[in-house]
Amino acid sequence: MAMGKEIMGGSMIERSSFVSSTKVFLNHGKNNNMFLVKHLEKRRAVVPLRKVVKGPVVAAVSEDLVKSVPVVSVPAEKFKVRAVVTVKNKNKQDFKDKIVKHLDCLTDNIGRNIVLQLVSTEIDPKTKAPRKSNEAVLKDWSKKSNVKAERVNYTAEFMLNSNFGVPGAITVSNNHQMEFFLETITIEGFAFGPVHFPCNSWVQSRKDHPEKRIFFSNKPYLPNETPGGLRSLREKELRDIRGDGKGVRKLSDRVYDFDVYNDLGNPDKGIDLARPTLGGEKIPYPRRCRTGRLPTDTDMHAESRVEKPLPMYVPRDDQFEESKQDTVSAGRLKAVLHNLIPSLKASISANNHEFKGFLDIDNLYSEGVLHELGLKDELVKQLPLPKVVSNIQESNRGITKFDTPKIVSKDKFAWLRDDEFARQAIAGINPVSIERLTVFPPVSKLDPEIYGPQESALKEEHIMGYLNGMTVQQALEDNKLFILDHHDAYLPFLERINALDGRKAYATRTVFFLTSPGTLMPIAIELSLPPSSSSSCSKRVVRPAVDATSNWMWQLAKAHVSSNDVGVHQLVNHWLRTHASLEPFILATHRQMSALHPIFKLLDPHMRYTMEINALARQTLVNADGVIESCFTPGQYAMEISAAAYKSSWRFDMESLPADLIRRGMAVPDPTQPHGLKLLIEDYPYATDGLQIWSAIENWVRTYVNHYYPNSSLICNDKELQAWYFESVNVGHGDLSQESWWPTLDNADNLVSVLTTLIWLASAQHAALNFGQYPYGGYVPSRPPLMRRLIPEENEPEYAIFLADPQKYFLHAMPSVLQATKFMAMVDTLSTHSPDEEYLGERQQPSVWTSDAEIINAFYEFSAELRRIEKEIDRKNLDTSLRNRCGAGVLPYELLAPSSGPGVTCRGIPNSVSI
C-alpha cells in the first residue's frame, strides 16, 4: 500500500473507486512491474502545481466514484480503468432540442449510446496495429439528462491487458441524434496517475458524421517523435480537418480551407451592391475560411450571401459558445440597434436626420435614441421591435440608452482641447499611426502622374511660430516633430468618396510638436483634395485658432483628421492587421499541425472565436451596405482602402511591436535599454506598456520553443511546422508570398519571432486597438466616423452659412442621428468583454492542457509576470509626471492592463481576436 501511495499519490488512493483493481495490477505479473518502473521516475519528477483554479459548478458523478469497492477477482493479466467524461450542457434549448434530447435518453437505454475506445501509444507486435481497448459505454446518460448544472460528469469502464501501455488517444462515437460538447476526459486507474484528454469540441451524431471522433491526450509530440500507435491517427485527423476543398460546408462540419473575399457584395440585389473580389493578383488580400456556398445568379465569381439571422459557416468548434453569443447578439440592447434601423427610418421625418445641438447628443445617454428621434410611445408600440426591447420600453427605462463614454464622463469638454486631440495619437484607440517626421515638408509616395505633385502644401512659415525658437531643421534633428499622415491612404479614393451622397473627405496630414513636458501639440493640418477637384484649391493648411472664426475652422479640420483616423484605425490597423491577417495562420494551424503538436498547444488559446467574429463581420460589418459602409466616410470603397494598405504597406516582419516602433521612427535601437529600444517620446503609453507585454510574451515563447527545439535541425525537420508556415505564407497570404521580407523558419530565433508576433497581434495589439472604441469614440463629435461637409472657403456660398451659425454647420458636418447611433451601437458591442473571456496568462484547464510539468510551471511564471506588469501599469496611471496618462480629466491608459471583468471596461487583454 505504501508503494501504491508513492506511485499513484495518496489522495488518489483514498478517493478512487478503482483502488482494488489497481491493487491487482500492482501485485501481479512481471510486465506490470516493468511498466511501473518505467513511469516511476517521471511521476516523482513532476513539480507540484502552484496555482489552484476554482472550477465551475459540476454535477456530481455517481456515488460509486467516491466509494471504495470490494476487491474483485480479476485475472492477473487484466486491470480496470475508468473514464470520467465531462460534458458541457447547453443553457438554452428550443422545443426541438428538448424532443431530441428526450428521444436520445430513451434510445440510450436500448443500446444507442455514447461509445468510447482507448488507443495505446504502442503497436501490438502481433497485429502490427495500435493496441485498442474494448469499447465502453457512458453510464447514466438518461439518468442525468435533467441535471441543471453547467457541466455533468459521466463514467465508463475499460478492462485492459497489462501490456496495453499508455493511452495516447481515445475515440468517441455519438450514436444519439443530438450533438454534445465534450470538454474533457480523464482516465483513472493507471499506476502512473491519471491521463488527461482536453477535448473542448462538439461531437456530432454518427448519422451526420459517421467517422469516430479522435481525441489525443495532453502529452505533446513532435511529428517524428510520435509513438507508433498514434501515427496513423495523427495523419487521419489532419486529413479529415483539411477536407477535399469541394462542396458546401454544413454548420456541423470541422473542415478548414481557404477562399478569397468574394462574398462581401450581393449583386443579385442590384449593381450598387456588387463589390470586387479581394484576394488575387488584381486586388491582393489575405484569405478567409472557405464556406463553399454556390455563386450568385448574376456573377459566377461572387459567392451567394447568407444574411442575418441565418448563421454563416465556420468550423463547428470555432463557433461562439452561448455566453459569448448572448454578449454579441442579444446580451446588450445597443447591440441590436442596427437591426432596428430599417424600421425606424420609415418613422422619422427629414427634420430629425441631424443633430440640432450638442444637447441632442447628450440626450442619447440620458433619454435614449428613440426619444431623441422624436418617436412617441404609441408609434413605438407599432414597430416590429424585438420582445426584449418592447419589455424594456414598457418598464420606462427607455430604449437603447447609451452609457456615457469615458472620454466625456471624465471631462465633458476634453475632446475640444488640442492637447487631448494630440494625446489620443499616442494614448488613444489608434496609437499606431503616428510617426516621427524626418523630412519637411513631407512628401507623398503616390504616382505624381496620376495623383498630382508629391510636394506638400506645408511650408516652414506654417509651423515656425510653434517651435519654441527652434528652426525646423533643429526640430527635426532633435526629434521634436511628429506626423499623423493619412494623405496617401485616402487621396486615391477621394474623387469617388466625394461623389457619394452625404460624404465629404480630405486626405489629411497633421504635424505635432513635442513640448518640454513630454506632451504633443498639433501645430498644422494639411487638407488635400484631388487635383481635378472643383475646389479652388486642392491643398490648404489650417493652423491653430487665433479668433472665433479660425477656432471653428480649426475644429472642423481636427474633425476631418479624426474621421480619417477612424477609417485607417478600423479598416487597416484593426481589421486588416489583426482580424484578417491572422485568419490564414489560424486556418493553416488547424490544417497542418496536429493537436498533438506542441506549437499547436501553444497557439490554441490565441485562435479562439476569431473565425466566427470574422464571419460575422463579413455578414454585417464590412459587407456591402453594412455598418462600416453606412457609417464611415469611405462608404462602399472602405474595403478597397483596406486592400490598398495590404498591398502597399503590410509586412509581417514589421508587425512585431519593436519593429513597428522603429519603422515609424518612434524608437531607435539601444541595447542599454530594458527592451533594447529607446523611445523618442518617453511617455508614450501604448509603447511603454506594450513593450512590457511584448517582452513577457517573447520570454514565454522562447522558453517554450527552446524546450521542444534544443537545436535548429529539429525546426527544419519538423514537417508539420514547416507545412504550417509554408501554407500560411504561400496560400493564406499567397498574394504577397514572393516578398523577400518573410522570415525563414530555420532557427529558434526566427520561430520565436514569428510565434511572438502572432500571439502579440491576437492578444495585446488587438486589445489596444479594440476595447477603447466606445470609451473614446462613443461621443461622435470627438471622433466622427464620417464627415458630410468640407470646410468652406471665403469665396464659396457656404461660407456665409458657416459664419451665420458655426455650431449648426459643425453638427451638420457630423454623421446624422441614424449614422451616429448605428456607429455607437457597433463600437459599444465591439468594446464589450463577454463573461467567458479568457485573458492573456489564462487557459482552459490550466494545469492539464499539457502533461509537461516544466512547461506548466513556465506558464504560471508568465502569468505572474503579467500580474506584475498590471500593477506597474496601475502605478504609472497615478504618476502625475506622466501627463499623457494622468491629469485632471485625463483617461488613464489601461488598454494594455491584462485583466478585466465583463462589459465595456476599457481594459483587458483577451488571448485571441474574439470580438
Buried (B, 14 or more C-beta within 10 A) or exposed (E): EEEBEEBBBEEBBEEBBBBBBBBBBBEBBEBBBEBBEEBBEEBEEBEEBEEEEEEEEBBEBBEEBEEBEEEEEBEEBBBBBBBBBBBBBBEEEEEEEEEBBEBBBEBBEEEBBBBBBBBBBBBBEEEEEBBBBEBBBBBBBBEBBEBEBBBBBBBBBBBBBBBBBBBBBBBBBBBBBBBBBBBBBBBBBBBBBBBBBBBBBBBBBBEEBEEBBBBBBBBBBBBEEBBBBBBBBBEEBBEBBBBEEEEEBEEBBBBBBBBBBBBBBBBBBEEEBBBBBBBBEEBBBBBBBBBBBEBBEEBEEBBBBBEEEEBBBBBBBBBBBBBBBBBBBEBBBBBBBBBBBEEBEEBBEEEBBBBBEEEBBBBBBEBBBBBBBEBEEEEBEEBEBEEEBBEBBEEEEBBBBBBBBBBBBBBBEBBBEBBBBBBBBBBBBBBBBBBBBEEBBBEBEBEEEEBBEBEBBBEEEBBBEBBEEBEBEEBBEEBBBBBBBBBBBBBBBBEBBBEBEEBBBBBBBBBBBBBEEBBBBBBBBBBBBBBEBEBEEBBBBBBBBEEEBBBBBBBBBBBBBBBBBBBBBBBBBBBBBBBBBBBBBBBBBBBBBBBBBBBBBBBBBBBBBBBBBBBBBBBBBBBBBBBBBBBBBBBBBBBBBBBBBBEEBBEBBBBBBBBBBBBBBBBBEEEEEEBEBEBBBEBBBBBBBBBBBBBBBBBBBBBBBEBBBEEBEBBBEBEBBBBBBBBBBBBBBBBBEEEEEBBEBEBBEBBBBBBBBBBBBBBBBBBBBBBBBBBBBBBBBBBBBBBBBBBBEEEBEEBEBBBEEBEBBBBBBBBBBBBBBBBBBBBBBBBBBBEBBBBBBBBBBBBBBBBBBBBBBBBBBBBBBBEEBBEBBEEBBEEEEBBBBBBEBBBBBBBBBBBBEBBBBBBBBBBBBBB
